[in-house]
């Protein structure tokens, strides 16, 4: 009689879960970087563009989705 091997449950990367939002469509949204300090060296136009959130591209999405796989996702 063979023993059944239990599947390992993976935990969500909480540091990443706090920094991103999963949208209803399944896309993952994040904030832009390079806005926290040395603001005087950056132009107003650049700072304004950094204010907006952005979606992950295909390569980033694959990695991020794996790290967030145990969070509640809308399918």
C-alpha distances in whole Angstrom, upper triangle without the diagonal:
4,7,10,13,16,19,22,25,28,31,34,37,40,42,42,42,45,47,46,46,44,46,45,45,42,45,45,48,50,53,55,55,59,60,60,63,66,67,71,70,68,70,70,69,66,65,65,63,60,61,59,55,53,50,47,47,45,43,44,42,39,38,40,37,34,36,36,33,32,36,37,38,40,38
4,6,9,12,15,18,21,24,28,31,34,36,39,39,38,42,43,42,43,40,43,42,42,39,42,42,45,46,49,51,52,55,57,57,59,62,63,67,66,64,66,67,65,62,61,62,59,57,57,55,51,49,46,44,44,41,40,40,38,35,35,36,34,31,32,33,30,29,33,34,35,37,36
4,6,9,13,15,18,21,25,28,31,33,36,36,35,38,40,40,40,38,40,40,40,37,39,39,42,43,47,49,49,52,54,54,57,60,61,64,63,62,64,64,63,60,59,59,57,54,54,53,49,47,44,42,42,39,38,38,36,33,33,34,32,28,29,30,27,26,30,31,32,35,34
4,6,9,12,15,18,22,25,28,30,33,33,32,35,37,36,36,34,37,36,36,33,36,36,39,40,43,46,46,49,51,51,54,57,58,61,61,59,61,61,59,57,56,56,53,51,51,49,45,44,41,38,39,36,35,35,33,30,30,30,28,25,26,27,24,23,26,27,29,31,30
4,7,9,12,15,19,22,25,27,30,30,29,33,34,34,34,32,35,35,35,31,33,33,36,37,40,42,43,46,48,48,50,53,54,58,57,56,58,58,56,53,53,53,51,48,48,46,43,41,38,35,36,33,32,32,30,27,26,27,25,22,23,24,21,20,24,26,27,29,29
4,6,9,12,15,19,22,24,27,27,26,29,31,30,31,29,32,32,32,29,31,30,33,34,38,40,40,44,45,45,48,51,52,55,55,53,55,55,54,51,50,50,48,45,45,43,40,38,35,33,34,31,30,30,28,25,24,25,23,20,20,21,18,17,21,22,24,26,26
4,6,9,13,16,19,21,24,23,23,26,28,27,27,26,28,28,29,25,27,27,30,31,34,36,37,40,42,42,45,48,48,52,51,50,52,51,50,47,46,47,44,42,42,40,36,35,32,29,30,28,27,26,24,21,21,21,19,16,17,18,15,14,18,19,21,23,23
4,6,10,13,15,18,21,21,20,23,25,25,25,24,27,28,28,24,26,25,28,29,32,34,34,37,39,38,41,44,45,49,48,47,49,49,48,45,44,44,42,39,39,38,34,33,30,27,29,27,25,24,23,20,19,19,18,14,14,15,13,12,16,18,20,23,23
4,7,10,13,15,18,18,17,20,22,22,22,21,24,25,25,22,23,22,25,26,29,31,32,35,36,36,39,42,43,47,46,45,47,46,45,42,41,41,39,37,36,35,31,30,27,25,27,25,24,23,21,19,17,17,15,13,12,12,10,9,12,15,17,20,20
4,7,9,12,15,14,14,17,19,19,19,18,22,23,23,20,21,19,22,23,25,28,28,31,33,32,35,39,39,43,43,41,43,43,42,39,38,38,36,33,33,32,28,27,24,22,24,22,21,19,18,16,14,14,13,10,9,9,8,7,11,14,15,19,19
4,6,8,12,12,11,14,16,16,17,17,20,22,23,19,20,18,20,20,23,26,26,29,30,30,33,36,37,40,40,39,41,40,40,37,35,36,34,31,31,29,26,25,23,21,23,22,21,19,18,17,14,13,12,10,8,8,8,6,9,12,15,18,20
4,6,9,8,7,11,13,12,14,13,17,19,20,16,17,15,17,17,19,22,22,26,27,26,30,33,33,37,37,35,37,37,36,33,32,32,30,27,27,26,22,22,20,18,20,20,19,16,15,15,12,10,10,9,6,5,7,6,7,10,12,16,18
4,6,6,6,9,10,11,13,14,18,20,21,18,17,14,16,15,17,19,19,23,24,23,26,30,30,34,34,32,34,34,34,31,29,30,28,25,25,24,21,20,19,17,19,19,18,15,14,14,12,9,10,9,6,6,9,9,9,13,15,18,20
4,5,5,6,9,10,12,14,17,20,21,18,18,15,16,14,16,19,19,22,23,22,25,28,29,33,33,31,33,33,33,30,28,29,27,24,23,23,20,20,19,18,21,21,20,17,16,17,15,12,13,13,9,8,11,10,10,13,15,18,21
4,6,6,7,9,12,14,18,21,22,19,18,15,15,13,14,16,16,19,19,18,21,25,25,29,29,28,30,30,30,27,25,26,25,21,21,21,18,18,18,17,20,21,19,16,16,17,14,12,14,14,10,10,14,14,13,16,17,20,23
4,5,5,6,10,11,15,18,19,16,15,11,11,10,12,14,14,18,19,18,21,25,25,29,29,27,29,29,28,25,24,24,23,19,19,19,15,15,14,13,16,17,16,12,12,14,11,8,10,11,8,8,11,12,11,14,15,18,20
4,5,6,7,9,13,16,17,14,14,10,11,10,13,16,16,20,20,20,24,27,27,31,31,29,31,30,29,27,25,25,24,21,20,19,15,16,15,14,17,18,18,14,13,15,13,9,10,12,9,7,10,10,8,11,12,15,18
4,6,8,11,14,17,19,16,16,12,11,10,11,14,15,18,18,17,21,25,24,28,29,27,29,28,28,25,23,23,22,19,18,17,15,16,15,15,19,20,20,16,16,18,16,12,14,15,12,10,14,14,11,13,15,17,20
4,7,10,13,17,18,16,14,10,9,7,8,11,12,15,15,15,18,22,22,25,26,24,25,25,24,22,20,20,19,16,15,14,11,12,12,12,16,18,18,14,14,16,15,11,13,15,12,11,15,16,13,15,16,18,21
4,7,10,13,14,12,10,7,6,5,8,11,13,16,17,17,21,24,23,27,27,25,26,25,24,22,20,20,18,16,15,13,10,10,10,10,14,15,16,12,11,14,13,9,11,13,11,10,13,14,12,13,13,15,17
4,6,10,11,10,8,6,5,7,10,13,16,19,19,20,24,27,26,29,30,27,28,26,25,23,22,21,19,17,16,14,10,11,10,11,14,16,17,14,12,15,15,11,11,14,13,10,13,14,11,11,10,12,15
4,7,8,6,6,5,6,9,13,16,18,22,22,23,27,30,29,33,33,30,31,29,28,26,25,23,21,20,19,16,13,12,10,11,14,14,16,13,11,13,14,11,9,13,13,9,11,12,9,9,7,8,11
4,5,5,5,6,7,11,14,17,20,24,23,25,29,31,30,33,33,30,31,29,27,26,25,23,21,20,19,16,12,12,10,11,14,15,18,15,12,15,17,14,12,16,16,13,14,15,12,11,8,8,10
4,5,7,9,11,14,17,20,24,27,27,29,32,35,33,37,37,34,34,32,30,29,28,26,24,23,22,19,16,15,13,14,17,17,20,18,15,17,19,16,14,17,18,15,15,16,13,11,8,6,8
4,6,9,11,15,18,20,24,27,28,29,33,35,34,37,37,34,34,32,30,29,28,26,24,23,22,19,16,14,12,13,14,14,17,16,13,15,18,15,13,17,18,15,15,17,15,13,9,7,8
4,7,10,13,17,19,22,26,26,28,32,34,33,37,36,33,34,32,30,29,28,26,24,23,22,19,16,14,11,11,13,12,15,14,10,12,14,12,9,13,14,12,12,14,12,11,7,7,7
4,7,10,14,16,19,23,23,25,29,31,30,33,33,30,30,29,27,25,24,23,20,19,19,16,12,10,7,7,9,10,13,11,8,11,13,11,9,13,14,12,13,16,14,13,10,10,11
4,7,11,13,16,19,20,22,25,28,27,30,30,27,28,27,25,23,22,21,19,17,17,14,10,9,6,6,9,10,12,9,7,10,11,8,8,12,12,10,12,14,12,13,10,12,13
4,7,10,13,17,17,19,22,25,23,27,27,24,24,23,22,20,19,18,15,14,13,10,7,6,4,6,10,12,14,11,10,13,14,11,11,15,14,13,15,17,15,15,13,14,16
4,7,9,13,13,15,19,21,20,24,24,21,22,21,20,17,16,16,14,11,11,9,6,6,6,7,11,14,14,11,11,14,14,11,13,16,15,13,17,18,16,17,16,17,20
4,7,10,10,11,15,18,16,20,20,17,19,18,17,14,13,13,11,8,8,7,5,6,9,10,13,17,17,14,14,18,17,14,16,19,18,17,20,22,19,20,19,21,23
4,7,8,10,13,15,14,18,17,14,16,15,14,11,10,11,9,6,7,7,6,7,10,11,13,17,17,14,15,19,18,16,18,21,19,19,23,24,22,24,23,24,26
4,6,8,10,12,12,16,15,13,15,15,15,12,10,12,11,7,9,10,10,10,13,13,15,19,18,15,17,20,18,17,20,22,20,20,24,26,24,26,25,27,29
4,6,7,9,9,12,11,10,12,13,14,10,9,12,11,8,10,12,13,14,16,17,19,22,21,18,21,24,22,20,24,25,23,24,28,29,28,29,29,30,33
4,6,8,7,11,11,9,11,11,12,9,7,10,10,7,8,11,12,14,17,18,20,24,24,21,23,26,24,22,25,27,25,25,29,30,28,30,29,31,33
4,7,7,11,12,11,14,14,15,13,10,13,14,10,11,14,15,17,20,20,23,26,26,22,24,27,25,23,26,28,25,25,29,30,28,30,30,32,34
4,5,8,9,10,13,14,16,13,11,14,15,12,13,17,18,20,23,23,26,29,28,25,27,30,28,26,29,31,28,29,32,34,32,34,33,35,38
4,6,6,7,11,12,15,12,11,14,16,13,15,18,20,22,25,25,27,31,30,27,29,32,30,29,32,34,31,32,36,37,35,37,37,38,41
4,5,5,8,9,12,10,8,11,13,11,12,16,18,20,24,25,27,30,30,27,29,32,31,29,32,34,32,32,36,37,35,36,36,37,40
4,5,7,9,12,11,10,13,15,14,15,19,21,23,27,28,30,33,33,30,33,36,34,32,36,38,35,36,39,41,38,40,39,41,43
4,7,10,12,10,10,14,15,14,16,19,21,23,26,27,28,32,31,29,31,34,33,31,35,37,35,35,39,41,39,40,39,41,43
4,7,8,6,7,10,11,10,13,16,18,19,23,24,25,29,29,26,29,32,31,29,32,34,33,33,37,38,36,38,37,38,40
4,5,5,6,9,10,11,13,15,18,20,23,25,26,30,30,28,30,33,32,31,34,36,35,35,38,40,38,39,38,38,40
4,5,5,6,9,10,11,13,17,19,22,24,26,30,30,28,30,33,33,31,33,36,35,34,38,39,37,37,36,37,39
4,6,5,6,9,10,12,15,17,20,22,23,27,28,26,28,31,31,29,32,35,33,33,36,38,36,36,35,35,37
4,5,5,6,9,11,14,15,18,20,21,25,25,23,25,28,28,26,29,32,30,30,34,36,33,34,33,34,35
4,5,5,6,9,12,14,18,20,22,25,26,23,25,28,28,26,28,31,30,29,33,34,32,33,32,32,35
4,5,5,7,11,13,17,19,21,25,26,24,25,28,28,26,28,31,30,29,32,34,31,32,30,31,33
4,5,6,9,10,14,16,18,22,22,20,22,25,25,23,26,29,28,27,30,32,30,30,28,29,31
4,6,8,9,13,15,17,21,21,19,20,24,23,21,23,26,25,24,28,30,27,28,27,28,30
4,7,10,13,16,18,22,23,20,21,25,24,22,24,27,25,24,28,29,26,27,26,26,29
4,7,10,13,16,19,21,18,18,22,22,20,21,25,24,22,25,27,24,25,23,23,26
4,7,10,13,16,18,15,15,19,19,16,18,21,20,19,22,23,21,21,20,20,22
4,7,9,13,14,12,12,16,16,14,16,19,19,18,20,23,20,21,19,19,21
4,6,10,12,9,9,13,14,11,13,16,16,15,17,20,18,18,16,16,18
4,7,8,6,5,9,10,9,10,13,14,13,15,18,17,18,16,17,18
4,6,5,6,9,10,10,12,14,15,16,17,21,20,21,18,19,19
4,6,5,6,9,10,10,13,15,15,16,20,19,20,17,18,18
4,5,6,7,9,10,12,13,15,16,19,20,21,19,20,20
4,6,5,6,8,10,11,12,14,17,17,19,17,19,19
4,6,5,6,8,10,10,11,15,15,16,14,15,15
4,6,5,6,9,10,10,14,15,16,14,16,16
4,6,5,7,9,10,14,14,17,15,18,18
4,5,5,6,8,12,12,14,13,16,16
4,5,5,6,9,10,11,10,13,13
4,5,5,9,10,13,12,15,15
4,6,8,9,12,13,16,17
4,6,6,9,9,13,14
4,6,8,8,12,12
4,7,8,12,13
4,6,10,12
4,7,9
4,6
4
